[in-house]
Amino acid sequence: MPRRLREEIPERLRHDGSAMEPLDEKAVQEAVTRLVESENIEALAICYLHAYANDAHEVRTHEIVRELYPNLYVSTSADNFPVHA
């Protein structure tokens, strides 16, 4: 995946799933808007560190993306590899 098609979102979960840094929802909105409007992406993969222990940030990111671009194909790591610690 070329670097220009990747976005880092401020958020952080510990290995046990507890939140260290909350999800920056505005950063999600800005990142997905840039990717769709400037890069013309047709699909989006969402993958946050330690989502296996707590998928809340991935779920909320997916919700935000769906609100902005309901026809964009979205996949989350937690949906593709559900592991419950």
Number of C-alpha atoms within 10 A of each C-alpha: 5 5 6 8 14 14 15 9 17 13 16 19 21 14 15 12 17 12 15 11 11 11 19 14 16 11 15 20 16 12 18 21 17 15 18 16 10 9 12 11 15 11 12 18 12 17 15 18 17 17 26 19 18 22 23 16 22 22 16 14 23 18 14 17 21 14 11 12 14 11 11 14 13 17 15 19 18 21 14 8 10 13 13 10 9
